[in-house]
Amino acid sequence: MDAATATVTIIVALIGGPVVVVLQKLRKENSEQHAENGILLRHIGRKLDRVATTLDQHIGWHEGKAQNGPQE
């Protein structure tokens, strides 16, 4: 290996090494954020299901009241 090739190899390693480390760190953080977001989305989904059930029951109550006519 001549001096020019060795110099280029060293320069690539000096620049590429830290870049790879930073990219790996960002990738790990991104995976952790995806996991956290998955948990939050499941939680939101459960809450939406409860709200939908409550609304369905409330609408059913109104429909039952309308079918039975006004009560005094």
N, C-alpha and C positions, 0 to 999 in steps of 0.2 A: 504494500500500500504506500503510495507516495504521500508527500506532505499535504498536497491540496486535498486529496481524498480524506485524509485523516482530519484535516481542519474542518471540512464540510460535515463529516460524521460527528465531530464534537459539537459543532454549532447546532446541528439538527437535534442532537441529544439534549443540549442545554435549553433549547427552545421547546422542543416537543415534550420532554419529560414533565415539566411543570404544567403544561397545557393538559396533558393526559390526567395528571393528578386532579386538577381543577374540574375537568369534565366528569371524572369518576365521582367526585364529591357532589357535584350538581345532580348527577344521575341518582345517587343514593338519596339525596334530599327530595328529589322529585318522586321517587318510589314511596318514601315515607308520607309525602303529602297526598299522594293518590290513595294510600291506605286510610289516612285520616278522613279524606273526603268521602270515601266509600262508607265509612262508619256514619258520618254526618248525613249522607243521603239516605241511608237506611232509617236513621232516626226521624228524618223529615218525612219519609214515606209512611212510617207508623203513625206519626201525628196527623198527616193528611187523611189516612184511613179513618182515624177516630173522628176527625171533623166531618168527613163525608157521612159516617154512620149517624152522627148527631144531627146533621142536616136532613138526612133521609127520615129519621124519626120525627123531626120537627115538622117537616113537610107532610108526612103521614098524619100527624096530629091535626094539622090544618085541614087536610083533605077529609078526615073523619068528622071534623067539626062542621065542614061545609055540607057533607052528606046528611048529617043529622039535623041540620037547620039551626037557626039561632036558639040558644038555650037561655032561659031567664032564671 
